[in-house]
């Protein structure tokens, strides 16, 4: 009987400690985690860094017959819109934009592809750093936009994974079979 009583006390104490240490995430933490899962944190789906790593410039620029965009074009599109919104968030001048979204999908030559991969990582890292540094008052006006950015990133990353599957360059061990 003493053993059961000691076990119950230890179990209850363990439960109380776990309940105190597991706090609900703040909205800022949720937004930050969503951006990270579309950038480089592997959880429910492949993030952008995983989706584009190891691609040759030829694979990045490959288009299936009749396909709208290549992986390189989708990556430059994500770089453009993440950079544009980040500049606004930081009250900096946004990149030049004619208003034609088609211009944000740019092919990348073989010499520029490695720099494009680094730029994608860099802009998403900058977003994460900006959110971490921002106060709640600033973020209150941006939560919806940040949510849309994460959704937009996930959408196009899914397209990238699909293109890699079609071209035969996707490794299913990377999280999407």
Chimera marker file (.cmm) of the C-alpha trace (Angstrom):
<marker_set name="trace">
<marker id="1" x="0.000" y="0.000" z="0.000" r="1" g="1" b="0" radius="0.5"/>
<marker id="2" x="2.868" y="2.373" z="0.829" r="1" g="1" b="0" radius="0.5"/>
<marker id="3" x="4.363" y="1.699" z="-2.612" r="1" g="1" b="0" radius="0.5"/>
<marker id="4" x="1.150" y="2.673" z="-4.362" r="1" g="1" b="0" radius="0.5"/>
<marker id="5" x="0.852" y="5.813" z="-2.214" r="1" g="1" b="0" radius="0.5"/>
<marker id="6" x="4.466" y="6.853" z="-3.007" r="1" g="1" b="0" radius="0.5"/>
<marker id="7" x="3.880" y="6.171" z="-6.698" r="1" g="1" b="0" radius="0.5"/>
<marker id="8" x="0.727" y="8.345" z="-6.687" r="1" g="1" b="0" radius="0.5"/>
<marker id="9" x="2.548" y="11.190" z="-4.937" r="1" g="1" b="0" radius="0.5"/>
<marker id="10" x="5.449" y="11.013" z="-7.416" r="1" g="1" b="0" radius="0.5"/>
<marker id="11" x="3.049" y="10.833" z="-10.372" r="1" g="1" b="0" radius="0.5"/>
<marker id="12" x="1.012" y="13.797" z="-9.104" r="1" g="1" b="0" radius="0.5"/>
<marker id="13" x="4.186" y="15.796" z="-8.443" r="1" g="1" b="0" radius="0.5"/>
<marker id="14" x="5.482" y="15.014" z="-11.917" r="1" g="1" b="0" radius="0.5"/>
<marker id="15" x="2.168" y="16.062" z="-13.444" r="1" g="1" b="0" radius="0.5"/>
<marker id="16" x="2.172" y="19.337" z="-11.486" r="1" g="1" b="0" radius="0.5"/>
<marker id="17" x="5.723" y="20.176" z="-12.639" r="1" g="1" b="0" radius="0.5"/>
<marker id="18" x="4.865" y="19.375" z="-16.271" r="1" g="1" b="0" radius="0.5"/>
<marker id="19" x="1.695" y="21.469" z="-16.103" r="1" g="1" b="0" radius="0.5"/>
<marker id="20" x="3.661" y="24.443" z="-14.768" r="1" g="1" b="0" radius="0.5"/>
<marker id="21" x="6.441" y="24.230" z="-17.360" r="1" g="1" b="0" radius="0.5"/>
<marker id="22" x="4.218" y="23.774" z="-20.415" r="1" g="1" b="0" radius="0.5"/>
<marker id="23" x="2.757" y="27.188" z="-21.105" r="1" g="1" b="0" radius="0.5"/>
<marker id="24" x="0.582" y="28.160" z="-24.021" r="1" g="1" b="0" radius="0.5"/>
<marker id="25" x="2.479" y="29.741" z="-26.889" r="1" g="1" b="0" radius="0.5"/>
<marker id="26" x="2.029" y="33.435" z="-27.489" r="1" g="1" b="0" radius="0.5"/>
<marker id="27" x="0.772" y="34.617" z="-30.861" r="1" g="1" b="0" radius="0.5"/>
<marker id="28" x="4.261" y="35.945" z="-31.563" r="1" g="1" b="0" radius="0.5"/>
<marker id="29" x="5.729" y="32.486" z="-30.894" r="1" g="1" b="0" radius="0.5"/>
<marker id="30" x="3.130" y="30.848" z="-33.145" r="1" g="1" b="0" radius="0.5"/>
<marker id="31" x="3.868" y="33.252" z="-36.026" r="1" g="1" b="0" radius="0.5"/>
<marker id="32" x="7.593" y="32.756" z="-35.596" r="1" g="1" b="0" radius="0.5"/>
<marker id="33" x="7.238" y="28.971" z="-35.560" r="1" g="1" b="0" radius="0.5"/>
<marker id="34" x="5.060" y="29.054" z="-38.677" r="1" g="1" b="0" radius="0.5"/>
<marker id="35" x="7.722" y="31.026" z="-40.522" r="1" g="1" b="0" radius="0.5"/>
<marker id="36" x="10.419" y="28.629" z="-39.335" r="1" g="1" b="0" radius="0.5"/>
<marker id="37" x="8.450" y="25.575" z="-40.503" r="1" g="1" b="0" radius="0.5"/>
<marker id="38" x="8.228" y="27.087" z="-43.977" r="1" g="1" b="0" radius="0.5"/>
<marker id="39" x="11.927" y="28.003" z="-43.861" r="1" g="1" b="0" radius="0.5"/>
<marker id="40" x="14.106" y="25.335" z="-42.251" r="1" g="1" b="0" radius="0.5"/>
<marker id="41" x="12.281" y="23.583" z="-39.400" r="1" g="1" b="0" radius="0.5"/>
<marker id="42" x="11.140" y="20.127" z="-40.518" r="1" g="1" b="0" radius="0.5"/>
<marker id="43" x="7.792" y="19.248" z="-38.953" r="1" g="1" b="0" radius="0.5"/>
<marker id="44" x="4.547" y="18.553" z="-40.816" r="1" g="1" b="0" radius="0.5"/>
<marker id="45" x="5.945" y="19.191" z="-44.305" r="1" g="1" b="0" radius="0.5"/>
<marker id="46" x="9.224" y="19.919" z="-46.034" r="1" g="1" b="0" radius="0.5"/>
<marker id="47" x="10.427" y="23.502" z="-45.526" r="1" g="1" b="0" radius="0.5"/>
<marker id="48" x="11.877" y="25.608" z="-48.348" r="1" g="1" b="0" radius="0.5"/>
<marker id="49" x="15.535" y="24.996" z="-47.451" r="1" g="1" b="0" radius="0.5"/>
<marker id="50" x="14.997" y="21.235" z="-47.652" r="1" g="1" b="0" radius="0.5"/>
<marker id="51" x="12.924" y="21.547" z="-50.834" r="1" g="1" b="0" radius="0.5"/>
<marker id="52" x="15.662" y="23.395" z="-52.745" r="1" g="1" b="0" radius="0.5"/>
<marker id="53" x="18.828" y="21.907" z="-51.253" r="1" g="1" b="0" radius="0.5"/>
<marker id="54" x="21.045" y="19.894" z="-53.534" r="1" g="1" b="0" radius="0.5"/>
<marker id="55" x="19.450" y="21.052" z="-56.775" r="1" g="1" b="0" radius="0.5"/>
<marker id="56" x="21.627" y="21.711" z="-59.766" r="1" g="1" b="0" radius="0.5"/>
<marker id="57" x="20.906" y="24.892" z="-61.743" r="1" g="1" b="0" radius="0.5"/>
<marker id="58" x="19.551" y="22.702" z="-64.545" r="1" g="1" b="0" radius="0.5"/>
<marker id="59" x="17.110" y="20.980" z="-62.177" r="1" g="1" b="0" radius="0.5"/>
<marker id="60" x="16.114" y="24.344" z="-60.685" r="1" g="1" b="0" radius="0.5"/>
<marker id="61" x="15.297" y="25.780" z="-64.119" r="1" g="1" b="0" radius="0.5"/>
<marker id="62" x="13.628" y="22.625" z="-65.492" r="1" g="1" b="0" radius="0.5"/>
<marker id="63" x="10.012" y="22.937" z="-66.598" r="1" g="1" b="0" radius="0.5"/>
<marker id="64" x="7.639" y="20.136" z="-67.366" r="1" g="1" b="0" radius="0.5"/>
<marker id="65" x="6.002" y="20.527" z="-70.759" r="1" g="1" b="0" radius="0.5"/>
<marker id="66" x="3.206" y="23.067" z="-70.315" r="1" g="1" b="0" radius="0.5"/>
<marker id="67" x="4.248" y="23.893" z="-66.756" r="1" g="1" b="0" radius="0.5"/>
<marker id="68" x="3.922" y="27.446" z="-65.539" r="1" g="1" b="0" radius="0.5"/>
<marker id="69" x="7.007" y="27.870" z="-63.363" r="1" g="1" b="0" radius="0.5"/>
<marker id="70" x="10.319" y="26.247" z="-62.609" r="1" g="1" b="0" radius="0.5"/>
<marker id="71" x="11.727" y="25.766" z="-59.117" r="1" g="1" b="0" radius="0.5"/>
<marker id="72" x="14.089" y="28.690" z="-59.725" r="1" g="1" b="0" radius="0.5"/>
<marker id="73" x="11.174" y="30.917" z="-60.714" r="1" g="1" b="0" radius="0.5"/>
<marker id="74" x="9.172" y="29.892" z="-57.646" r="1" g="1" b="0" radius="0.5"/>
<marker id="75" x="12.203" y="30.552" z="-55.450" r="1" g="1" b="0" radius="0.5"/>
<marker id="76" x="12.795" y="34.048" z="-56.886" r="1" g="1" b="0" radius="0.5"/>
<marker id="77" x="9.085" y="34.769" z="-56.463" r="1" g="1" b="0" radius="0.5"/>
<marker id="78" x="9.298" y="33.833" z="-52.769" r="1" g="1" b="0" radius="0.5"/>
<marker id="79" x="12.439" y="35.902" z="-52.348" r="1" g="1" b="0" radius="0.5"/>
<marker id="80" x="10.768" y="38.915" z="-53.932" r="1" g="1" b="0" radius="0.5"/>
<marker id="81" x="7.580" y="38.829" z="-51.841" r="1" g="1" b="0" radius="0.5"/>
<marker id="82" x="9.311" y="37.999" z="-48.568" r="1" g="1" b="0" radius="0.5"/>
<marker id="83" x="11.811" y="40.820" z="-49.198" r="1" g="1" b="0" radius="0.5"/>
<marker id="84" x="9.051" y="43.233" z="-50.179" r="1" g="1" b="0" radius="0.5"/>
<marker id="85" x="6.975" y="42.553" z="-47.066" r="1" g="1" b="0" radius="0.5"/>
<marker id="86" x="10.034" y="42.527" z="-44.798" r="1" g="1" b="0" radius="0.5"/>
<marker id="87" x="11.067" y="45.963" z="-46.088" r="1" g="1" b="0" radius="0.5"/>
<marker id="88" x="7.590" y="47.278" z="-45.261" r="1" g="1" b="0" radius="0.5"/>
<marker id="89" x="7.707" y="45.641" z="-41.819" r="1" g="1" b="0" radius="0.5"/>
<marker id="90" x="11.068" y="47.301" z="-41.130" r="1" g="1" b="0" radius="0.5"/>
<marker id="91" x="9.945" y="50.654" z="-42.606" r="1" g="1" b="0" radius="0.5"/>
<marker id="92" x="12.572" y="50.410" z="-45.336" r="1" g="1" b="0" radius="0.5"/>
<marker id="93" x="12.236" y="51.041" z="-49.061" r="1" g="1" b="0" radius="0.5"/>
<marker id="94" x="10.634" y="48.055" z="-50.777" r="1" g="1" b="0" radius="0.5"/>
<marker id="95" x="12.147" y="46.532" z="-53.926" r="1" g="1" b="0" radius="0.5"/>
<marker id="96" x="11.039" y="48.132" z="-57.179" r="1" g="1" b="0" radius="0.5"/>
<marker id="97" x="7.820" y="46.574" z="-58.455" r="1" g="1" b="0" radius="0.5"/>
<marker id="98" x="5.933" y="47.344" z="-61.645" r="1" g="1" b="0" radius="0.5"/>
<marker id="99" x="2.741" y="45.750" z="-60.334" r="1" g="1" b="0" radius="0.5"/>
<marker id="100" x="3.081" y="42.758" z="-62.667" r="1" g="1" b="0" radius="0.5"/>
<marker id="101" x="3.360" y="39.675" z="-60.453" r="1" g="1" b="0" radius="0.5"/>
<marker id="102" x="4.631" y="37.611" z="-63.407" r="1" g="1" b="0" radius="0.5"/>
<marker id="103" x="7.869" y="39.617" z="-63.254" r="1" g="1" b="0" radius="0.5"/>
<marker id="104" x="8.586" y="38.201" z="-59.770" r="1" g="1" b="0" radius="0.5"/>
<marker id="105" x="9.073" y="34.718" z="-61.261" r="1" g="1" b="0" radius="0.5"/>
<marker id="106" x="12.597" y="34.946" z="-62.681" r="1" g="1" b="0" radius="0.5"/>
<marker id="107" x="14.766" y="32.260" z="-64.219" r="1" g="1" b="0" radius="0.5"/>
<marker id="108" x="18.215" y="31.943" z="-62.683" r="1" g="1" b="0" radius="0.5"/>
<marker id="109" x="21.398" y="31.250" z="-64.628" r="1" g="1" b="0" radius="0.5"/>
<marker id="110" x="23.699" y="28.446" z="-63.534" r="1" g="1" b="0" radius="0.5"/>
<marker id="111" x="26.167" y="30.824" z="-61.895" r="1" g="1" b="0" radius="0.5"/>
<marker id="112" x="23.486" y="32.589" z="-59.838" r="1" g="1" b="0" radius="0.5"/>
<marker id="113" x="21.565" y="29.558" z="-58.519" r="1" g="1" b="0" radius="0.5"/>
<marker id="114" x="23.792" y="29.011" z="-55.414" r="1" g="1" b="0" radius="0.5"/>
<marker id="115" x="23.388" y="32.694" z="-54.501" r="1" g="1" b="0" radius="0.5"/>
<marker id="116" x="19.623" y="32.407" z="-55.012" r="1" g="1" b="0" radius="0.5"/>
<marker id="117" x="19.473" y="29.505" z="-52.540" r="1" g="1" b="0" radius="0.5"/>
<marker id="118" x="21.460" y="31.573" z="-50.024" r="1" g="1" b="0" radius="0.5"/>
<marker id="119" x="19.234" y="34.617" z="-50.601" r="1" g="1" b="0" radius="0.5"/>
<marker id="120" x="16.092" y="32.568" z="-49.903" r="1" g="1" b="0" radius="0.5"/>
<marker id="121" x="17.599" y="31.391" z="-46.621" r="1" g="1" b="0" radius="0.5"/>
<marker id="122" x="18.804" y="34.895" z="-45.785" r="1" g="1" b="0" radius="0.5"/>
<marker id="123" x="15.476" y="36.659" z="-46.281" r="1" g="1" b="0" radius="0.5"/>
<marker id="124" x="13.577" y="34.082" z="-44.225" r="1" g="1" b="0" radius="0.5"/>
<marker id="125" x="16.182" y="34.304" z="-41.461" r="1" g="1" b="0" radius="0.5"/>
<marker id="126" x="15.831" y="38.096" z="-41.541" r="1" g="1" b="0" radius="0.5"/>
<marker id="127" x="12.043" y="37.736" z="-41.157" r="1" g="1" b="0" radius="0.5"/>
<marker id="128" x="12.505" y="35.502" z="-38.119" r="1" g="1" b="0" radius="0.5"/>
<marker id="129" x="14.982" y="37.929" z="-36.565" r="1" g="1" b="0" radius="0.5"/>
<marker id="130" x="12.642" y="40.862" z="-37.219" r="1" g="1" b="0" radius="0.5"/>
<marker id="131" x="9.723" y="39.114" z="-35.542" r="1" g="1" b="0" radius="0.5"/>
<marker id="132" x="11.846" y="38.118" z="-32.550" r="1" g="1" b="0" radius="0.5"/>
<marker id="133" x="12.951" y="41.744" z="-32.141" r="1" g="1" b="0" radius="0.5"/>
<marker id="134" x="9.501" y="43.292" z="-32.630" r="1" g="1" b="0" radius="0.5"/>
<marker id="135" x="7.273" y="44.313" z="-29.771" r="1" g="1" b="0" radius="0.5"/>
<marker id="136" x="3.651" y="43.231" z="-29.435" r="1" g="1" b="0" radius="0.5"/>
<marker id="137" x="2.307" y="46.605" z="-30.575" r="1" g="1" b="0" radius="0.5"/>
<marker id="138" x="4.190" y="46.366" z="-33.885" r="1" g="1" b="0" radius="0.5"/>
<marker id="139" x="3.198" y="42.728" z="-34.396" r="1" g="1" b="0" radius="0.5"/>
<marker id="140" x="-0.479" y="43.375" z="-33.671" r="1" g="1" b="0" radius="0.5"/>
<marker id="141" x="-0.777" y="45.154" z="-37.029" r="1" g="1" b="0" radius="0.5"/>
<marker id="142" x="1.160" y="42.416" z="-38.849" r="1" g="1" b="0" radius="0.5"/>
<marker id="143" x="-0.148" y="39.081" z="-37.548" r="1" g="1" b="0" radius="0.5"/>
<marker id="144" x="-2.537" y="38.527" z="-40.449" r="1" g="1" b="0" radius="0.5"/>
<marker id="145" x="0.097" y="39.429" z="-43.038" r="1" g="1" b="0" radius="0.5"/>
<marker id="146" x="2.703" y="37.196" z="-41.380" r="1" g="1" b="0" radius="0.5"/>
<marker id="147" x="0.177" y="34.355" z="-41.430" r="1" g="1" b="0" radius="0.5"/>
<marker id="148" x="-0.384" y="34.934" z="-45.149" r="1" g="1" b="0" radius="0.5"/>
<marker id="149" x="3.381" y="34.988" z="-45.752" r="1" g="1" b="0" radius="0.5"/>
<marker id="150" x="3.760" y="31.595" z="-44.080" r="1" g="1" b="0" radius="0.5"/>
<marker id="151" x="0.860" y="30.174" z="-46.086" r="1" g="1" b="0" radius="0.5"/>
<marker id="152" x="2.278" y="31.614" z="-49.322" r="1" g="1" b="0" radius="0.5"/>
<marker id="153" x="5.705" y="30.127" z="-48.549" r="1" g="1" b="0" radius="0.5"/>
<marker id="154" x="4.198" y="26.705" z="-47.774" r="1" g="1" b="0" radius="0.5"/>
<marker id="155" x="2.075" y="26.762" z="-50.949" r="1" g="1" b="0" radius="0.5"/>
<marker id="156" x="5.003" y="27.428" z="-53.265" r="1" g="1" b="0" radius="0.5"/>
<marker id="157" x="7.298" y="25.054" z="-51.384" r="1" g="1" b="0" radius="0.5"/>
<marker id="158" x="4.700" y="22.345" z="-52.004" r="1" g="1" b="0" radius="0.5"/>
<marker id="159" x="4.863" y="23.182" z="-55.699" r="1" g="1" b="0" radius="0.5"/>
<marker id="160" x="8.663" y="22.871" z="-55.573" r="1" g="1" b="0" radius="0.5"/>
<marker id="161" x="8.441" y="19.429" z="-53.955" r="1" g="1" b="0" radius="0.5"/>
<marker id="162" x="5.902" y="18.362" z="-56.581" r="1" g="1" b="0" radius="0.5"/>
<marker id="163" x="8.156" y="19.543" z="-59.436" r="1" g="1" b="0" radius="0.5"/>
<marker id="164" x="11.080" y="17.637" z="-57.917" r="1" g="1" b="0" radius="0.5"/>
<marker id="165" x="8.926" y="14.509" z="-57.730" r="1" g="1" b="0" radius="0.5"/>
<marker id="166" x="7.916" y="14.868" z="-61.389" r="1" g="1" b="0" radius="0.5"/>
<marker id="167" x="11.513" y="15.394" z="-62.506" r="1" g="1" b="0" radius="0.5"/>
<marker id="168" x="12.754" y="12.538" z="-60.317" r="1" g="1" b="0" radius="0.5"/>
<marker id="169" x="15.056" y="14.647" z="-58.136" r="1" g="1" b="0" radius="0.5"/>
<marker id="170" x="13.097" y="14.376" z="-54.872" r="1" g="1" b="0" radius="0.5"/>
<marker id="171" x="14.418" y="12.119" z="-52.129" r="1" g="1" b="0" radius="0.5"/>
<marker id="172" x="11.392" y="10.757" z="-50.218" r="1" g="1" b="0" radius="0.5"/>
<marker id="173" x="13.575" y="10.403" z="-47.127" r="1" g="1" b="0" radius="0.5"/>
<marker id="174" x="13.341" y="14.202" z="-46.862" r="1" g="1" b="0" radius="0.5"/>
<marker id="175" x="9.836" y="13.940" z="-45.458" r="1" g="1" b="0" radius="0.5"/>
<marker id="176" x="7.367" y="13.730" z="-48.339" r="1" g="1" b="0" radius="0.5"/>
<marker id="177" x="6.916" y="10.340" z="-49.950" r="1" g="1" b="0" radius="0.5"/>
<link id1="1" id2="2" r="1" g="1" b="0" radius="0.2"/>
<link id1="2" id2="3" r="1" g="1" b="0" radius="0.2"/>
<link id1="3" id2="4" r="1" g="1" b="0" radius="0.2"/>
<link id1="4" id2="5" r="1" g="1" b="0" radius="0.2"/>
<link id1="5" id2="6" r="1" g="1" b="0" radius="0.2"/>
<link id1="6" id2="7" r="1" g="1" b="0" radius="0.2"/>
<link id1="7" id2="8" r="1" g="1" b="0" radius="0.2"/>
<link id1="8" id2="9" r="1" g="1" b="0" radius="0.2"/>
<link id1="9" id2="10" r="1" g="1" b="0" radius="0.2"/>
<link id1="10" id2="11" r="1" g="1" b="0" radius="0.2"/>
<link id1="11" id2="12" r="1" g="1" b="0" radius="0.2"/>
<link id1="12" id2="13" r="1" g="1" b="0" radius="0.2"/>
<link id1="13" id2="14" r="1" g="1" b="0" radius="0.2"/>
<link id1="14" id2="15" r="1" g="1" b="0" radius="0.2"/>
<link id1="15" id2="16" r="1" g="1" b="0" radius="0.2"/>
<link id1="16" id2="17" r="1" g="1" b="0" radius="0.2"/>
<link id1="17" id2="18" r="1" g="1" b="0" radius="0.2"/>
<link id1="18" id2="19" r="1" g="1" b="0" radius="0.2"/>
<link id1="19" id2="20" r="1" g="1" b="0" radius="0.2"/>
<link id1="20" id2="21" r="1" g="1" b="0" radius="0.2"/>
<link id1="21" id2="22" r="1" g="1" b="0" radius="0.2"/>
<link id1="22" id2="23" r="1" g="1" b="0" radius="0.2"/>
<link id1="23" id2="24" r="1" g="1" b="0" radius="0.2"/>
<link id1="24" id2="25" r="1" g="1" b="0" radius="0.2"/>
<link id1="25" id2="26" r="1" g="1" b="0" radius="0.2"/>
<link id1="26" id2="27" r="1" g="1" b="0" radius="0.2"/>
<link id1="27" id2="28" r="1" g="1" b="0" radius="0.2"/>
<link id1="28" id2="29" r="1" g="1" b="0" radius="0.2"/>
<link id1="29" id2="30" r="1" g="1" b="0" radius="0.2"/>
<link id1="30" id2="31" r="1" g="1" b="0" radius="0.2"/>
<link id1="31" id2="32" r="1" g="1" b="0" radius="0.2"/>
<link id1="32" id2="33" r="1" g="1" b="0" radius="0.2"/>
<link id1="33" id2="34" r="1" g="1" b="0" radius="0.2"/>
<link id1="34" id2="35" r="1" g="1" b="0" radius="0.2"/>
<link id1="35" id2="36" r="1" g="1" b="0" radius="0.2"/>
<link id1="36" id2="37" r="1" g="1" b="0" radius="0.2"/>
<link id1="37" id2="38" r="1" g="1" b="0" radius="0.2"/>
<link id1="38" id2="39" r="1" g="1" b="0" radius="0.2"/>
<link id1="39" id2="40" r="1" g="1" b="0" radius="0.2"/>
<link id1="40" id2="41" r="1" g="1" b="0" radius="0.2"/>
<link id1="41" id2="42" r="1" g="1" b="0" radius="0.2"/>
<link id1="42" id2="43" r="1" g="1" b="0" radius="0.2"/>
<link id1="43" id2="44" r="1" g="1" b="0" radius="0.2"/>
<link id1="44" id2="45" r="1" g="1" b="0" radius="0.2"/>
<link id1="45" id2="46" r="1" g="1" b="0" radius="0.2"/>
<link id1="46" id2="47" r="1" g="1" b="0" radius="0.2"/>
<link id1="47" id2="48" r="1" g="1" b="0" radius="0.2"/>
<link id1="48" id2="49" r="1" g="1" b="0" radius="0.2"/>
<link id1="49" id2="50" r="1" g="1" b="0" radius="0.2"/>
<link id1="50" id2="51" r="1" g="1" b="0" radius="0.2"/>
<link id1="51" id2="52" r="1" g="1" b="0" radius="0.2"/>
<link id1="52" id2="53" r="1" g="1" b="0" radius="0.2"/>
<link id1="53" id2="54" r="1" g="1" b="0" radius="0.2"/>
<link id1="54" id2="55" r="1" g="1" b="0" radius="0.2"/>
<link id1="55" id2="56" r="1" g="1" b="0" radius="0.2"/>
<link id1="56" id2="57" r="1" g="1" b="0" radius="0.2"/>
<link id1="57" id2="58" r="1" g="1" b="0" radius="0.2"/>
<link id1="58" id2="59" r="1" g="1" b="0" radius="0.2"/>
<link id1="59" id2="60" r="1" g="1" b="0" radius="0.2"/>
<link id1="60" id2="61" r="1" g="1" b="0" radius="0.2"/>
<link id1="61" id2="62" r="1" g="1" b="0" radius="0.2"/>
<link id1="62" id2="63" r="1" g="1" b="0" radius="0.2"/>
<link id1="63" id2="64" r="1" g="1" b="0" radius="0.2"/>
<link id1="64" id2="65" r="1" g="1" b="0" radius="0.2"/>
<link id1="65" id2="66" r="1" g="1" b="0" radius="0.2"/>
<link id1="66" id2="67" r="1" g="1" b="0" radius="0.2"/>
<link id1="67" id2="68" r="1" g="1" b="0" radius="0.2"/>
<link id1="68" id2="69" r="1" g="1" b="0" radius="0.2"/>
<link id1="69" id2="70" r="1" g="1" b="0" radius="0.2"/>
<link id1="70" id2="71" r="1" g="1" b="0" radius="0.2"/>
<link id1="71" id2="72" r="1" g="1" b="0" radius="0.2"/>
<link id1="72" id2="73" r="1" g="1" b="0" radius="0.2"/>
<link id1="73" id2="74" r="1" g="1" b="0" radius="0.2"/>
<link id1="74" id2="75" r="1" g="1" b="0" radius="0.2"/>
<link id1="75" id2="76" r="1" g="1" b="0" radius="0.2"/>
<link id1="76" id2="77" r="1" g="1" b="0" radius="0.2"/>
<link id1="77" id2="78" r="1" g="1" b="0" radius="0.2"/>
<link id1="78" id2="79" r="1" g="1" b="0" radius="0.2"/>
<link id1="79" id2="80" r="1" g="1" b="0" radius="0.2"/>
<link id1="80" id2="81" r="1" g="1" b="0" radius="0.2"/>
<link id1="81" id2="82" r="1" g="1" b="0" radius="0.2"/>
<link id1="82" id2="83" r="1" g="1" b="0" radius="0.2"/>
<link id1="83" id2="84" r="1" g="1" b="0" radius="0.2"/>
<link id1="84" id2="85" r="1" g="1" b="0" radius="0.2"/>
<link id1="85" id2="86" r="1" g="1" b="0" radius="0.2"/>
<link id1="86" id2="87" r="1" g="1" b="0" radius="0.2"/>
<link id1="87" id2="88" r="1" g="1" b="0" radius="0.2"/>
<link id1="88" id2="89" r="1" g="1" b="0" radius="0.2"/>
<link id1="89" id2="90" r="1" g="1" b="0" radius="0.2"/>
<link id1="90" id2="91" r="1" g="1" b="0" radius="0.2"/>
<link id1="91" id2="92" r="1" g="1" b="0" radius="0.2"/>
<link id1="92" id2="93" r="1" g="1" b="0" radius="0.2"/>
<link id1="93" id2="94" r="1" g="1" b="0" radius="0.2"/>
<link id1="94" id2="95" r="1" g="1" b="0" radius="0.2"/>
<link id1="95" id2="96" r="1" g="1" b="0" radius="0.2"/>
<link id1="96" id2="97" r="1" g="1" b="0" radius="0.2"/>
<link id1="97" id2="98" r="1" g="1" b="0" radius="0.2"/>
<link id1="98" id2="99" r="1" g="1" b="0" radius="0.2"/>
<link id1="99" id2="100" r="1" g="1" b="0" radius="0.2"/>
<link id1="100" id2="101" r="1" g="1" b="0" radius="0.2"/>
<link id1="101" id2="102" r="1" g="1" b="0" radius="0.2"/>
<link id1="102" id2="103" r="1" g="1" b="0" radius="0.2"/>
<link id1="103" id2="104" r="1" g="1" b="0" radius="0.2"/>
<link id1="104" id2="105" r="1" g="1" b="0" radius="0.2"/>
<link id1="105" id2="106" r="1" g="1" b="0" radius="0.2"/>
<link id1="106" id2="107" r="1" g="1" b="0" radius="0.2"/>
<link id1="107" id2="108" r="1" g="1" b="0" radius="0.2"/>
<link id1="108" id2="109" r="1" g="1" b="0" radius="0.2"/>
<link id1="109" id2="110" r="1" g="1" b="0" radius="0.2"/>
<link id1="110" id2="111" r="1" g="1" b="0" radius="0.2"/>
<link id1="111" id2="112" r="1" g="1" b="0" radius="0.2"/>
<link id1="112" id2="113" r="1" g="1" b="0" radius="0.2"/>
<link id1="113" id2="114" r="1" g="1" b="0" radius="0.2"/>
<link id1="114" id2="115" r="1" g="1" b="0" radius="0.2"/>
<link id1="115" id2="116" r="1" g="1" b="0" radius="0.2"/>
<link id1="116" id2="117" r="1" g="1" b="0" radius="0.2"/>
<link id1="117" id2="118" r="1" g="1" b="0" radius="0.2"/>
<link id1="118" id2="119" r="1" g="1" b="0" radius="0.2"/>
<link id1="119" id2="120" r="1" g="1" b="0" radius="0.2"/>
<link id1="120" id2="121" r="1" g="1" b="0" radius="0.2"/>
<link id1="121" id2="122" r="1" g="1" b="0" radius="0.2"/>
<link id1="122" id2="123" r="1" g="1" b="0" radius="0.2"/>
<link id1="123" id2="124" r="1" g="1" b="0" radius="0.2"/>
<link id1="124" id2="125" r="1" g="1" b="0" radius="0.2"/>
<link id1="125" id2="126" r="1" g="1" b="0" radius="0.2"/>
<link id1="126" id2="127" r="1" g="1" b="0" radius="0.2"/>
<link id1="127" id2="128" r="1" g="1" b="0" radius="0.2"/>
<link id1="128" id2="129" r="1" g="1" b="0" radius="0.2"/>
<link id1="129" id2="130" r="1" g="1" b="0" radius="0.2"/>
<link id1="130" id2="131" r="1" g="1" b="0" radius="0.2"/>
<link id1="131" id2="132" r="1" g="1" b="0" radius="0.2"/>
<link id1="132" id2="133" r="1" g="1" b="0" radius="0.2"/>
<link id1="133" id2="134" r="1" g="1" b="0" radius="0.2"/>
<link id1="134" id2="135" r="1" g="1" b="0" radius="0.2"/>
<link id1="135" id2="136" r="1" g="1" b="0" radius="0.2"/>
<link id1="136" id2="137" r="1" g="1" b="0" radius="0.2"/>
<link id1="137" id2="138" r="1" g="1" b="0" radius="0.2"/>
<link id1="138" id2="139" r="1" g="1" b="0" radius="0.2"/>
<link id1="139" id2="140" r="1" g="1" b="0" radius="0.2"/>
<link id1="140" id2="141" r="1" g="1" b="0" radius="0.2"/>
<link id1="141" id2="142" r="1" g="1" b="0" radius="0.2"/>
<link id1="142" id2="143" r="1" g="1" b="0" radius="0.2"/>
<link id1="143" id2="144" r="1" g="1" b="0" radius="0.2"/>
<link id1="144" id2="145" r="1" g="1" b="0" radius="0.2"/>
<link id1="145" id2="146" r="1" g="1" b="0" radius="0.2"/>
<link id1="146" id2="147" r="1" g="1" b="0" radius="0.2"/>
<link id1="147" id2="148" r="1" g="1" b="0" radius="0.2"/>
<link id1="148" id2="149" r="1" g="1" b="0" radius="0.2"/>
<link id1="149" id2="150" r="1" g="1" b="0" radius="0.2"/>
<link id1="150" id2="151" r="1" g="1" b="0" radius="0.2"/>
<link id1="151" id2="152" r="1" g="1" b="0" radius="0.2"/>
<link id1="152" id2="153" r="1" g="1" b="0" radius="0.2"/>
<link id1="153" id2="154" r="1" g="1" b="0" radius="0.2"/>
<link id1="154" id2="155" r="1" g="1" b="0" radius="0.2"/>
<link id1="155" id2="156" r="1" g="1" b="0" radius="0.2"/>
<link id1="156" id2="157" r="1" g="1" b="0" radius="0.2"/>
<link id1="157" id2="158" r="1" g="1" b="0" radius="0.2"/>
<link id1="158" id2="159" r="1" g="1" b="0" radius="0.2"/>
<link id1="159" id2="160" r="1" g="1" b="0" radius="0.2"/>
<link id1="160" id2="161" r="1" g="1" b="0" radius="0.2"/>
<link id1="161" id2="162" r="1" g="1" b="0" radius="0.2"/>
<link id1="162" id2="163" r="1" g="1" b="0" radius="0.2"/>
<link id1="163" id2="164" r="1" g="1" b="0" radius="0.2"/>
<link id1="164" id2="165" r="1" g="1" b="0" radius="0.2"/>
<link id1="165" id2="166" r="1" g="1" b="0" radius="0.2"/>
<link id1="166" id2="167" r="1" g="1" b="0" radius="0.2"/>
<link id1="167" id2="168" r="1" g="1" b="0" radius="0.2"/>
<link id1="168" id2="169" r="1" g="1" b="0" radius="0.2"/>
<link id1="169" id2="170" r="1" g="1" b="0" radius="0.2"/>
<link id1="170" id2="171" r="1" g="1" b="0" radius="0.2"/>
<link id1="171" id2="172" r="1" g="1" b="0" radius="0.2"/>
<link id1="172" id2="173" r="1" g="1" b="0" radius="0.2"/>
<link id1="173" id2="174" r="1" g="1" b="0" radius="0.2"/>
<link id1="174" id2="175" r="1" g="1" b="0" radius="0.2"/>
<link id1="175" id2="176" r="1" g="1" b="0" radius="0.2"/>
<link id1="176" id2="177" r="1" g="1" b="0" radius="0.2"/>
</marker_set>
